[in-house]
Amino acid sequence: MDLTTLEYEKDGPIARVRLNRPDKLNAMNSEMHDELGQVWRDFRDDPSLRAAILSGNGRCFSAGADLSSGAPTETFVYTGDFPDITQTQGVYKPIIAAMHSHVVGYGMWIAMDADIRIATEDVTFWLPEPQWGIATIPAAWFPKIMPWAIASELLLMAERVTAERAREVGMVNRIVPDDQLMAEAEKIARRLCELSPRAVQGMKESMVRGAGLDYTPLDQITDIVQTRVMNSEDRKEGGRAFVEKRQATWDD
């Protein structure tokens, strides 16, 4: 597997997956989306692997989608293809997200897609998309994995949520000092690997299916909303404002 935006290592039954665009704060481009999909499929299909740790190299976990291209020039078409979201790939092995500093936008979605979530004390969660005229793709999913009011604060107000607040409302399992993040993730991974893989994977599958995470109707809703918003003048102005480092001016 030839990877340019990720690091992927196998250590016995544990897979280590690291976002690796530190010069771009692990902002997610098309290559990273595709490569993360490849990695999750390999993790799913390798019978020797029982648990994975997802983390980010450099100053933060992920700054979200890479918006450096500025204003869109082509008509947006929603594809509903999320190769990097494990539930769409049928990955029922447990995944631990080890997060530090900024967890932003789409980077937050891949973190929330994990089963066990560990954060350092300085972590903040942020969905800034409304500032740039973007409809957050996982908007339909987030109220299923966090309280409605918190999802609204993130999605509608583009407000930051601290690690402590996230723990209080059940978005993360544990908060640890920065120098203990990976050790804690390893400890949890090894505990998971001590247990019956059939039982663990079977229970995760039951959780996913039982929670009613049927992606078909959610995709239909997302298709309608994303196509409308992403082809709007707001999206173009948001892209220009981001590149020009100014406050966007929205039409009435």
Phi and psi in degrees as a GROMACS rama.xvg file:
@    title "Ramachandran Plot"
@    xaxis  label "Phi"
@    yaxis  label "Psi"
@TYPE xy
-95.8011  102.513  ASP-2
-109.273  136.098  LEU-3
-116.495  -19.4669  THR-4
-116.442  -1.13817  THR-5
-134.418  158.447  LEU-6
-114.865  134.509  GLU-7
-136.33  116.256  TYR-8
-127.45  147.863  GLU-9
-117.298  124.827  LYS-10
-125.415  91.7832  ASP-11
61.2114  -123.735  GLY-12
-86.4866  1.04522  PRO-13
-107.513  130.579  ILE-14
-101.932  135.496  ALA-15
-113.719  121  ARG-16
-118.614  120.736  VAL-17
-124.626  125.04  ARG-18
-64.4149  132.578  LEU-19
-136.174  59.0328  ASN-20
-124.906  60.8408  ARG-21
-61.3735  -29.852  PRO-22
-69.0436  -19.2092  ASP-23
-110.8  19.3167  LYS-24
55.5634  34.5502  LEU-25
56.209  32.1177  ASN-26
-62.2914  140.271  ALA-27
-92.5019  117.516  MET-28
-106.25  -177.158  ASN-29
-62.3586  -34.9244  SER-30
-64.2105  -41.8641  GLU-31
-67.2531  -40.7306  MET-32
-56.6787  -49.4797  HIS-33
-65.212  -43.9816  ASP-34
-68.2617  -36.3739  GLU-35
-65.508  -36.2969  LEU-36
-62.1879  -42.2497  GLY-37
-60.864  -43.7882  GLN-38
-64.6764  -45.1278  VAL-39
-64.7627  -35.1752  TRP-40
-66.8086  -39.6513  ARG-41
-65.4455  -42.8347  ASP-42
-59.8523  -44.6773  PHE-43
-60.4434  -42.1421  ARG-44
-91.7607  -8.67264  ASP-45
-87.1975  109.327  ASP-46
-66.4698  -15.1891  PRO-47
-80.6784  -15.8199  SER-48
-95.151  136.088  LEU-49
-121.445  -21.6406  ARG-50
-152.583  154.956  ALA-51
-131.338  148.674  ALA-52
-116.665  122.266  ILE-53
-105.681  124.583  LEU-54
-144.094  -179.684  SER-55
-129.909  137.796  GLY-56
-80.5879  151.798  ASN-57
91.4101  -150.85  GLY-58
-74.9774  -20.7707  ARG-59
-153.714  167.851  CYS-60
-64.9441  -58.1019  PHE-61
-166.606  136.4  SER-62
-88.4873  11.2109  ALA-63
88.3844  -156.666  GLY-64
-66.9251  145.32  ALA-65
-79.1173  109.019  ASP-66
-103.135  15.1835  LEU-67
-67.927  -12.2689  SER-68
-76.3839  -11.0701  SER-69
80.722  -146.059  GLY-70
-67.1023  138.625  ALA-71
-68.172  147.259  PRO-72
-114.785  -10.607  THR-73
-118.913  156.626  GLU-74
-67.28  131.511  THR-75
-76.1021  134.921  PHE-76
-127.526  119.813  VAL-77
-75.8926  127.009  TYR-78
-102.714  -22.8619  THR-79
69.2626  16.5483  GLY-80
-99.4133  112.771  ASP-81
-123.674  77.468  PHE-82
-65.4456  -20.4184  PRO-83
-95.788  0.738094  ASP-84
-99.971  113.935  ILE-85
-64.4152  -30.1235  THR-86
-67.9961  -26.1112  GLN-87
-76.1578  -18.171  THR-88
-99.0632  2.53982  GLN-89
65.2642  36.812  GLY-90
-88.5794  106.506  VAL-91
-105.486  8.42596  TYR-92
-81.4543  146.881  LYS-93
-71.4235  143.442  PRO-94
-126.732  134.827  ILE-95
-109.839  126.845  ILE-96
-97.0514  122.444  ALA-97
-109.32  104.964  ALA-98
-112.381  141.423  MET-99
-137.431  149.963  HIS-100
57.6847  -124.108  SER-101
-84.0869  132.479  HIS-102
-126.889  100.221  VAL-103
-123.547  143.94  VAL-104
52.5806  -129.682  GLY-105
-62.1061  -29.021  TYR-106
-61.3886  -31.2317  GLY-107
-70.1132  -35.2375  MET-108
-63.7536  -45.3016  TRP-109
-67.5256  -27.8594  ILE-110
-71.1017  -43.7918  ALA-111
-69.4003  -19.7849  MET-112
-70.6707  -18.1735  ASP-113
-75.3988  161.834  ALA-114
-89.027  -43.2615  ASP-115
-114.868  129.34  ILE-116
-124.224  122.434  ARG-117
-116.784  135.663  ILE-118
-128.531  146.666  ALA-119
-79.7895  166.911  THR-120
-63.9852  -24.2004  GLU-121
-92.8052  4.63939  ASP-122
-66.4182  138.375  VAL-123
-130.118  139.615  THR-124
-101.228  137.027  PHE-125
-153.168  133.486  TRP-126
-118.841  88.447  LEU-127
-83.0847  4.30983  PRO-128
-52.4176  -40.0158  GLU-129
-59.2058  -23.3657  PRO-130
-68.7576  -22.8204  GLN-131
-114.758  17.591  TRP-132
71.498  28.4624  GLY-133
-113.448  137.735  ILE-134
-88.206  117.701  ALA-135
-59.515  123.502  THR-136
-57.0312  -45.5123  ILE-137
-81.3105  17.4656  PRO-138
-54.9457  -37.238  ALA-139
-73.3004  -20.8003  ALA-140
-91.7149  -34.6769  TRP-141
-60.228  -38.6542  PHE-142
-63.9844  -11.1846  PRO-143
-86.3252  -19.0179  LYS-144
-119.396  6.87943  ILE-145
-157.109  161.78  MET-146
-57.5517  146.412  PRO-147
-55.2941  -43.8886  TRP-148
-64.4733  -36.5849  ALA-149
-71.4427  -41.2367  ILE-150
-60.0769  -39.1416  ALA-151
-65.9485  -41.1035  SER-152
-60.6558  -41.8459  GLU-153
-73.3722  -49.0033  LEU-154
-78.0121  -42.8997  LEU-155
-92.8395  -32.0893  LEU-156
-102.197  -11.0589  MET-157
54.4696  40.5588  ALA-158
-93.5187  151.574  GLU-159
-83.6482  146.669  ARG-160
-119.195  127.237  VAL-161
-77.0793  166.226  THR-162
-60.5605  -42.9449  ALA-163
-63.8522  -43.9399  GLU-164
-62.1312  -41.2854  ARG-165
-61.4809  -39.1031  ALA-166
-68.0021  -39.424  ARG-167
-60.5541  -34.55  GLU-168
-100.756  7.40852  VAL-169
86.9614  15.4206  GLY-170
-78.8951  -28.6601  MET-171
-129.08  154.903  VAL-172
-85.5639  -43.1195  ASN-173
-143.998  150.752  ARG-174
-117.971  131.533  ILE-175
-134.536  157.789  VAL-176
-60.3583  154.048  PRO-177
-55.5202  -40.8012  ASP-178
-76.2041  -2.7188  ASP-179
-111.277  1.13441  GLN-180
-58.5886  -55.3871  LEU-181
-71.9339  -32.0283  MET-182
-64.2456  -39.573  ALA-183
-67.8367  -40.179  GLU-184
-62.6585  -41.9897  ALA-185
-62.9338  -41.5836  GLU-186
-59.9097  -44.6389  LYS-187
-67.2551  -42.283  ILE-188
-60.2076  -43.018  ALA-189
-68.7168  -34.4309  ARG-190
-62.72  -44.4238  ARG-191
-60.8249  -36.6379  LEU-192
-73.8414  -15.6489  CYS-193
-76.5618  -19.8149  GLU-194
-92.7031  166.228  LEU-195
-60.507  119.048  SER-196
-63.4509  -35.1114  PRO-197
-66.2259  -40.2473  ARG-198
-67.957  -46.4576  ALA-199
-62.4098  -48.3802  VAL-200
-68.4136  -36.3217  GLN-201
-64.7975  -39.5488  GLY-202
-69.7857  -37.8485  MET-203
-64.0544  -42.1745  LYS-204
-60.1332  -41.9701  GLU-205
-63.4756  -39.939  SER-206
-61.3343  -46.8227  MET-207
-64.857  -49.9432  VAL-208
-68.0425  -39.9173  ARG-209
-69.7922  -25.5049  GLY-210
-75.5824  -2.65852  ALA-211
73.0345  27.4946  GLY-212
-79.8786  67.9596  LEU-213
-86.1323  111.516  ASP-214
-73.78  -15.9861  TYR-215
-64.2614  -56.6517  THR-216
-66.8413  -33.0063  PRO-217
-65.1542  -38.9575  LEU-218
-63.1497  -37.7049  ASP-219
-63.9024  -42.7332  GLN-220
-64.3846  -46.8021  ILE-221
-62.5726  -38.3838  THR-222
-57.4965  -49.3198  ASP-223
-61.354  -49.7815  ILE-224
-69.9661  -47.6118  VAL-225
-60.8892  -43.8784  GLN-226
-62.0446  -40.8327  THR-227
-67.5878  -48.8414  ARG-228
-73.8454  -41.7259  VAL-229
-72.6502  -14.1951  MET-230
-102.814  12.6249  ASN-231
-88.0048  166.056  SER-232
-66.7513  -30.0434  GLU-233
-58.9944  -42.6336  ASP-234
-63.8989  -39.8588  ARG-235
-66.5105  -44.5653  LYS-236
-65.408  -38.1865  GLU-237
-61.7736  -40.939  GLY-238
-64.4129  -41.9689  GLY-239
-64.5137  -42.8127  ARG-240
-64.8865  -37.3794  ALA-241
-62.559  -47.8089  PHE-242
-66.911  -37.8366  VAL-243
-85.6769  -0.266054  GLU-244
54.7127  53.7371  LYS-245
-139.443  168.121  ARG-246
-71.7476  132.261  GLN-247
-69.0869  148.494  ALA-248
-113.171  114.666  THR-249
-95.0131  140.536  TRP-250
-73.1599  149.964  ASP-251
